[in-house]
Amino acid sequence: MSSPSRTRLRMSSVTLLAAALLTLAGCSEEKAETKEVVRPVKVIEIAQANDTRMLNYSGSVRARVEMNLGFRINGKISERLIDIGERVKAGVLLARIDPADYELSVRSAKASLDAAERQVETTELARIRAEQLFAKNVSPKSELELAVLSYNQAVATRDSARSVLDQAKNQVSYTDLKSDRNGIVTVINADVGQVVSSGTPVVTVAVDGEKEVLIAIPELDITQFQPGKPVKASFWSDAALTLQGRVREVAGSADPQSRTFAVRVSLPNDPRVLLGMTANIEAAADSTRQLVSVPLSALGKKDDQPIVWTVDRTAETVHARVVKIADFTGEGVRIAEGLKPGDVVVSAGTQFMTEGLKVKLEGIAGQQSAAADKATLTR
């Protein structure tokens, strides 16, 4: 090979080597640039808790007294004379059971009573005759005593038959279901043709008079609701309607399914308040236990534990922090433990966070109170 050819070959090799080195350098620079990527995040800052906070819970308006009416006997419903929403007065007939069998019992009891009365008449004649014979020393005293005993037994049998007849008549009267007080029919649980047993609720009547709101309170806030506590009631159907109420009754134990306590709030009499309306109960509570409220999007999970991602402002990195959830509200999640005032929490995009990730703060969206101002629970 000539010298010029060798020279050109060497130059080509050098060129290829330089290109390869430049390519490797470029990849290294890309990798370096990839490692230095800073992810922008949206955050909130936890503010100092207030001394008081407002609790808001939703419930429905109900009558203070609701009667679940049912028949006192078993039978097949033959008539239903009312509908849901109908107003009823005391003594009004609501439904009726087929009385045929009970009327037969009355006839049987009447026949037994007639037979018992005839037996009394017969034994009475025998007793009078025995008294006369004994007075004339014709018959011994033992016969008189036997006659008196037979008469007394006949009288007792007659009295028993009379009681059976009265009971049978009562059974016939129980075939009519009547309202004990004035009110509105709110529920009908049985209809014509249905066989019901004694005591089974058939009709529910909301008694006229005082109304109240039934709300469900989680155990976290139940200590803030004591009988006599003043509260404010507002209604979704009329924003201008606001009433002052008082806690009347607090359940002694939590519901086994929802784990909430039933609280009844009495309301003043107002014709604008109707049964079934949705009401919002607002009550002031002391912040004896500071709770942090964060958006639901700020909550994550790691090793089966709830976490949030906090931002180290100095290093501009994020770190996972385990928290304890108090409850969920309409505004997000209330945290009982794990956060304090001044903490900066990632409020969106938590699924992209990793431990020690470099981030760029886009500006704090707003301060979130360390004590949740509102806790709304719709039932």
Summary of the structure (lengths in Angstrom):
residues: 379
radius of gyration: 42.7
end to end distance: 95.1
largest distance: 178.4
contacts: 1125
relative contact order: 0.20
helix: 29%
strand: 38%
